[in-house]
Amino acid sequence: MALREQLEYGATVSILNLTRILPEAAVYSLFKGFALFFYAANARRRNLALCNTEIAFPEMPLAERKLLIKRSYANLSESMALNTLITTRRISNERLMGMVEADDWKNLKQSQSDSKKGLLVITGHLGNWEFMPQYAALHLDKPLHVIARKGNNLLLEERIVRPLRERFGVSVFYKKNALMRIMKAINKGDICGLLIDQKLNPPEGIYVDLFGKPAPTTGSAALLQIRFGVVVQPVFMVKSGVRKYRLLIGKPVEWNDNGKPMEEQVHELTRVHQQIIEEMVRRYPDQWFWAHNRWGLPKVKK
């Protein structure tokens, strides 16, 4: 195991131990400080975020885009602070449930009732995406699975990240052979969650427009919906106030076979899925993770 991985793990454990004794308000302040430091220190990510916001909001002045990105970092810091408090078991399930307003459970229940199988939930890196499946698992009477990319640091992945994701009974499917595992779970009536706003280059991904610019995108959700009739439902967990969130459960994405070749239909439906992401980002621009190279831009200068 590389020395860097051990150092990263050791530093993370030290921070976790510190957050066990700090007041909760101090934990949030600590992570906000980390976020602002990385915003200032990592010029490449900062400039990448500026390029991304220019693609999405070309009419927005530079000063406003800089402020938007800072607020996005602050949102990420609050999410990380909450997830850390969950990891260190400082927040009870009752408090977690009280942090969230969820008025749209009927949409999910209706989909479960209409479907002879399970569901595929699509979402993005918006709001607090890590908290969302944990909260949902406290309410659902069906097993819940999330599809994730295995982190580069296996110590962090196996000892910290994965236990956090699985704490409330959520199981993790890593992306290798994920489609087969998703279909097995859905055929049993389970619910699977998939983040669809990450860069995924061909041949695994396809290019579809996002904010008017082609972006390398996963077509897996569209493929499952068209070929196997999987019910696809958009769900997001957005910040609504101080330590408050709202669970937004949309209606299932509709699609009818239009007679075109499968590849064309997958492309068209993937664009529909990305339009949902785009609409949510427009509604909550300061809650999206702008520092990801979503459009696969050439190397951004520091």
C-alpha distance (Angstrom), angle and dihedral (degrees) to the residues before:
residue distance angle dihedral
M1 . . .
A2 3.81 . .
L3 3.78 118.8 .
R4 3.80 89.6 -127.5
E5 3.80 91.3 59.4
Q6 3.79 91.3 50.5
L7 3.80 91.6 48.9
E8 3.80 91.9 48.6
Y9 3.77 90.7 49.2
G10 3.80 92.4 47.0
A11 3.81 91.9 49.9
T12 3.81 90.9 48.9
V13 3.80 92.5 49.9
S14 3.81 89.7 49.5
I15 3.80 90.8 52.8
L16 3.81 91.0 47.9
N17 3.79 90.6 51.2
L18 3.79 90.0 49.9
T19 3.80 92.0 51.2
R20 3.80 90.2 53.8
I21 3.80 90.4 69.0
L22 3.81 103.4 30.6
P23 3.81 120.0 94.2
E24 3.80 110.7 -100.5
A25 3.80 92.4 -111.5
A26 3.80 89.0 54.6
V27 3.81 90.6 51.9
Y28 3.81 90.6 56.3
S29 3.82 90.2 46.4
L30 3.79 90.9 49.4
F31 3.78 93.5 54.2
K32 3.79 92.1 43.9
G33 3.79 87.5 54.7
F34 3.82 90.3 50.7
A35 3.81 90.6 50.5
L36 3.80 94.5 49.9
F37 3.80 90.1 46.7
F38 3.82 92.4 53.2
Y39 3.80 90.0 45.4
A40 3.79 90.1 55.2
A41 3.81 98.0 37.5
N42 3.81 102.3 42.0
A43 3.79 103.4 66.3
R44 3.81 93.9 171.6
R45 3.80 93.7 58.3
R46 3.79 91.7 41.5
N47 3.79 92.4 52.2
L48 3.80 91.2 44.4
A49 3.80 89.2 54.6
L50 3.81 89.5 49.7
C51 3.81 90.1 52.4
N52 3.80 90.8 48.7
T53 3.79 94.2 49.5
E54 3.81 89.6 49.0
I55 3.82 89.2 56.1
A56 3.80 92.1 49.4
F57 3.81 98.7 38.0
P58 3.82 108.5 21.9
E59 3.79 90.6 163.2
M60 3.81 93.0 57.1
P61 3.83 115.7 101.8
L62 3.79 117.3 -116.1
A63 3.81 93.2 -113.3
E64 3.81 91.0 55.2
R65 3.78 92.0 47.9
K66 3.80 90.7 51.8
L67 3.79 89.8 51.6
L68 3.80 90.3 47.4
I69 3.80 91.0 53.9
K70 3.81 92.6 48.2
R71 3.79 89.4 52.4
S72 3.80 89.3 48.8
Y73 3.80 89.6 54.4
A74 3.80 89.5 48.2
N75 3.81 90.7 51.9
L76 3.79 90.3 50.5
S77 3.80 90.0 50.1
E78 3.80 91.6 53.3
S79 3.80 90.4 49.7
M80 3.80 91.2 50.1
A81 3.80 91.5 48.0
L82 3.80 92.0 52.5
N83 3.80 92.3 46.1
T84 3.81 89.1 50.0
L85 3.80 91.0 52.4
I86 3.80 88.2 50.3
T87 3.81 90.4 49.5
T88 3.80 91.8 51.6
R89 3.83 90.0 46.2
R90 3.79 94.4 -122.6
I91 3.81 94.2 133.1
S92 3.79 121.9 63.4
N93 3.78 122.9 -136.1
E94 3.79 88.9 -112.2
R95 3.81 91.6 57.2
L96 3.78 91.3 46.9
M97 3.78 91.8 52.6
G98 3.79 90.0 48.2
M99 3.81 91.2 56.2
V100 3.79 93.2 64.6
E101 3.78 134.2 70.0
A102 3.80 113.1 -158.0
D103 3.79 116.6 176.8
D104 3.79 98.7 158.2
W105 3.81 103.3 65.9
K106 3.80 87.1 117.4
N107 3.81 89.3 69.9
L108 3.79 91.5 56.2
K109 3.79 93.9 41.7
Q110 3.80 90.4 50.0
S111 3.79 91.2 51.4
Q112 3.80 90.8 49.5
S113 3.78 89.5 50.3
D114 3.82 94.5 47.7
S115 3.79 96.2 44.2
K116 3.78 121.5 79.3
K117 3.79 86.6 -156.1
G118 3.77 135.8 35.8
L119 3.80 128.7 -77.7
L120 3.78 139.0 -101.6
V121 3.80 111.9 -141.1
I122 3.79 116.3 -157.4
T123 3.79 121.8 -159.7
G124 3.79 142.8 146.2
H125 3.79 144.6 -133.6
L126 3.77 91.4 -75.3
G127 3.80 130.0 126.8
N128 3.80 108.3 -20.2
W129 3.79 103.7 -24.0
E130 3.82 93.8 169.5
F131 3.80 93.3 55.3
M132 3.80 93.2 48.3
P133 3.84 99.8 75.4
Q134 3.80 91.2 41.4
Y135 3.78 91.4 54.4
A136 3.81 92.2 43.5
A137 3.81 91.2 51.1
L138 3.81 89.1 60.4
H139 3.81 89.3 60.9
L140 3.79 106.6 32.7
D141 3.77 124.4 91.4
K142 3.82 91.8 -158.8
P143 3.82 127.6 73.9
L144 3.80 114.0 -93.6
H145 3.80 125.5 -148.2
V146 3.81 130.3 -174.3
I147 3.78 127.2 -157.3
A148 3.79 113.2 -136.5
R149 3.77 142.3 167.2
K150 3.78 112.6 -114.3
G151 3.79 110.0 -115.2
N152 3.77 121.7 -114.9
N153 3.80 91.7 -121.6
L154 3.79 105.1 67.0
L155 3.80 93.3 -169.6
L156 3.81 90.9 58.2
E157 3.79 91.7 41.4
E158 3.79 98.1 51.0
R159 3.80 100.5 34.7
I160 3.81 103.7 35.3
V161 3.82 116.9 8.3
R162 3.78 100.0 43.1
P163 3.83 95.2 43.3
L164 3.81 88.6 52.6
R165 3.79 91.7 51.7
E166 3.80 92.9 45.9
R167 3.81 98.4 42.3
F168 3.80 95.3 103.4
G169 3.78 96.1 40.5
V170 3.80 98.0 -82.9
S171 3.80 113.1 143.8
V172 3.80 123.9 -145.8
F173 3.81 124.3 -132.9
Y174 3.79 111.5 -165.8
K175 3.78 115.0 -142.8
K176 3.81 96.3 -106.6
N177 3.83 105.7 96.6
A178 3.79 88.4 -8.5
L179 3.83 96.0 140.5
M180 3.79 92.5 60.8
R181 3.80 91.9 48.5
I182 3.81 91.4 46.4
M183 3.80 92.0 54.2
K184 3.81 92.7 47.0
A185 3.80 90.3 51.5
I186 3.81 94.9 45.3
N187 3.81 91.4 47.8
K188 3.82 86.7 57.6
G189 3.81 90.8 52.5
D190 3.80 97.1 -102.3
I191 3.81 127.5 140.0
C192 3.82 121.8 -118.5
G193 3.80 126.4 -166.7
L194 3.80 123.8 -150.3
L195 3.81 130.1 -175.3
I196 3.81 106.3 -141.1
D197 3.81 102.3 -179.8
Q198 3.80 100.3 79.9
K199 3.78 126.0 106.1
L200 3.80 110.5 -99.2
N201 3.78 114.1 174.3
P202 3.83 124.2 -148.9
P203 2.96 137.4 -60.3
E204 3.83 86.1 39.7
G205 3.79 92.6 34.8
I206 3.80 138.5 36.9
Y207 3.79 132.4 -141.8
V208 3.80 116.7 -108.2
D209 3.78 130.7 160.4
L210 3.79 119.5 -91.9
F211 3.79 115.3 177.3
G212 3.81 86.9 -10.0
K213 3.82 96.1 -56.4
P214 3.83 125.7 98.3
A215 3.80 111.9 -107.5
P216 3.83 127.7 -172.9
T217 3.78 102.8 -110.8
T218 3.79 141.6 174.7
G219 3.78 113.6 -105.4
S220 3.81 93.7 -170.6
A221 3.81 96.7 106.3
A222 3.80 91.9 50.5
L223 3.80 92.0 46.4
L224 3.80 92.2 52.1
Q225 3.79 91.8 46.1
I226 3.81 95.0 49.9
R227 3.79 101.9 36.8
F228 3.81 100.3 37.0
G229 3.80 103.8 22.5
V230 3.80 93.0 -118.2
V231 3.80 113.9 174.3
V232 3.82 108.1 -119.7
Q233 3.80 117.8 -159.2
P234 3.83 128.0 -179.1
V235 3.81 116.1 -134.2
F236 3.82 129.5 173.4
M237 3.80 136.8 179.0
V238 3.81 109.3 -147.6
K239 3.78 131.4 179.2
S240 3.80 112.1 -106.4
G241 3.81 102.1 173.3
V242 3.78 144.5 -28.5
R243 3.82 104.9 -26.9
K244 3.81 87.6 -17.2
Y245 3.80 130.5 119.0
R246 3.77 138.7 -176.9
L247 3.80 123.9 -144.5
L248 3.80 109.6 -142.4
I249 3.79 114.4 -161.6
G250 3.78 113.7 -174.7
K251 3.78 128.5 -161.7
P252 3.80 118.9 -90.0
V253 3.80 116.1 -80.3
E254 3.79 109.5 -105.3
W255 3.78 122.6 -138.2
N256 3.81 133.9 164.6
D257 3.78 125.2 -167.9
N258 3.82 105.3 -100.5
G259 3.79 95.8 -169.9
K260 3.78 95.3 -109.4
P261 3.81 122.1 129.0
M262 3.80 114.0 -76.8
E263 3.81 92.9 -111.2
E264 3.81 92.2 56.1
Q265 3.80 93.0 46.7
V266 3.81 91.5 49.9
H267 3.79 89.1 51.8
E268 3.82 92.7 49.2
L269 3.79 94.8 46.2
T270 3.80 91.9 45.5
R271 3.79 87.0 56.4
V272 3.83 88.7 53.2
H273 3.81 89.5 52.1
Q274 3.81 91.1 49.1
Q275 3.80 90.8 49.6
I276 3.81 86.6 61.4
I277 3.81 89.7 53.9
E278 3.80 90.7 46.6
E279 3.79 92.4 51.0
M280 3.80 91.7 50.6
V281 3.80 92.4 48.1
R282 3.79 89.9 51.4
R283 3.81 89.4 51.8
Y284 3.81 94.7 45.8
P285 3.82 106.3 21.1
D286 3.80 95.0 158.0
Q287 3.81 91.4 55.9
W288 3.82 98.7 58.1
F289 3.80 123.0 95.0
W290 3.81 100.2 -112.6
A291 3.81 96.3 172.7
H292 3.84 92.9 75.3
N293 3.82 116.1 99.0
R294 3.79 91.1 -119.3
W295 3.80 96.6 162.8
G296 3.80 95.6 42.4
L297 3.79 92.0 -116.9
P298 3.82 119.7 -172.1
K299 3.78 115.3 -95.6
V300 3.76 108.1 -55.7
K301 3.79 116.6 -133.6
K302 3.79 119.2 -116.0
